[in-house]
Structure formats: C-alpha cells, structure tokens
Amino acid sequence: MSGTEFLSLSVTIALGVLSLAFVLTIVRIVRGPSLPDRILGLDMLVSIGIGYICVIAIKTSFFLYLDVAISLGLVGFLATVAFARYVLHRGAQSENNAGKLKESRNG
C-alpha cells in the first residue's frame, strides 16, 4: 500500500468516524436532560466541525482551511464561555427566587 492510498483510506475512515460522532452528538443535544448537557453538546459540535475542516484540508491539500478551523475554535470557545456565564447567572437567579419564596412562606 502506497502512502497516497493510505492517506486516502485514513481520510475516509476519519470522515466516517466524525460523521458518527456528529450524529451521536445531535442525539445527545436533543435528549439532553438539562441545559448544561445541551451546551456541552454544542461545544462538541464545534470540535467535530473543526475536525471536519482539518480532514478536508488534508484531503484537498488546501491548508487555508486550517485558518478557518482556528477561527471556528476561537468563536466556539467564546460561545462556550458565554453559555457558561448564562447558566451561572440563571442558577444565581433561581437561588434568589427560591430564597424569596421561602421567606414569603415563613413570614
């Protein structure tokens, strides 16, 4: 087996594994019992997208796609941080509401 054939086979296998990971992640997002599970699923989708872009860059030998993958990684990181702050803020609000409800029942 030559190097070109091996690379072609590896790219095909990688695309298949990434496709399976994509489908399983979508299932996790849809079935996720809580918001943090869904946020992690979306973060995983960004990672899978970066993997797709990198494999396509190797397959086409057009390595400008790697710049796109880096940009997607930065945007995905910022989105994850924003979602985490949202969940943290939402949790703090629900704790405050629960405390007020408890005080109104006792008072």
C-alpha positions in Angstrom: 0.0 0.0 0.0 1.5 3.3 -1.1 1.4 6.5 1.0 -1.3 8.1 -1.2 -3.6 5.1 -0.8 -3.0 5.0 3.0 -3.8 8.7 3.3 -7.0 8.3 1.2 -8.1 5.4 3.4 -7.3 7.3 6.6 -9.3 10.4 5.4 -12.3 8.2 4.5 -12.2 6.5 7.9 -11.8 9.8 9.7 -14.8 11.3 7.9 -16.8 8.3 8.8 -15.9 8.5 12.5 -16.6 12.2 12.5 -20.0 11.6 10.9 -20.8 9.1 13.6 -19.7 11.5 16.3 -21.8 14.2 14.7 -25.0 12.0 14.8 -24.4 10.9 18.3 -23.8 14.5 19.5 -27.0 15.6 17.8 -28.8 12.8 19.7 -27.2 14.0 22.9 -28.3 17.5 22.3 -31.9 16.5 21.6 -32.2 14.1 24.5 -30.1 16.1 27.0 -32.0 16.3 30.2 -30.5 19.7 31.2 -29.3 22.9 29.7 -25.6 22.2 30.6 -25.8 18.9 28.8 -27.0 20.7 25.7 -24.3 23.4 26.0 -21.6 20.7 26.1 -23.2 19.0 23.1 -23.0 22.3 21.2 -19.3 22.7 22.2 -18.7 19.2 21.0 -20.3 20.1 17.6 -17.8 22.9 17.3 -15.0 20.4 17.9 -16.4 18.0 15.4 -16.7 20.8 12.9 -13.0 21.7 13.4 -12.2 18.0 12.8 -14.1 18.0 9.6 -12.4 21.2 8.4 -8.9 19.7 9.2 -9.6 16.4 7.4 -11.0 18.2 4.4 -7.8 20.4 4.4 -5.7 17.3 4.3 -7.8 15.7 1.6 -7.8 18.7 -0.7 -4.2 19.9 0.2 -5.7 23.4 0.6 -4.3 24.3 4.0 -6.0 27.7 4.2 -8.9 25.8 5.7 -6.8 25.4 8.9 -7.1 29.2 9.4 -10.9 28.7 9.3 -10.6 25.9 11.8 -8.6 28.1 14.2 -11.2 30.9 13.8 -14.0 28.5 14.5 -12.2 27.2 17.6 -11.9 30.8 18.9 -15.6 31.5 18.3 -16.6 28.2 19.8 -14.6 29.0 22.9 -16.2 32.4 23.3 -19.7 30.8 22.8 -19.0 28.2 25.5 -17.8 30.9 27.9 -20.9 33.0 27.2 -23.2 30.0 27.7 -21.4 29.1 31.0 -22.0 32.7 32.2 -25.6 32.4 31.2 -26.1 29.2 33.2 -24.2 30.6 36.2 -26.4 33.7 36.1 -29.5 31.7 35.7 -28.6 29.5 38.6 -28.0 32.5 40.8 -31.4 33.9 39.9 -33.2 30.7 40.7 -31.4 30.5 44.1 -32.5 34.1 44.8 -36.1 33.3 43.8 -36.1 30.2 45.9 -34.9 32.2 48.9 -37.6 34.9 48.4 -40.2 32.2 48.1 -39.0 30.5 51.3 -39.0 33.9 53.2 -42.6 34.7 52.0 -43.8 31.3 53.3 -42.2 31.8 56.7 -43.2 35.5 57.1 
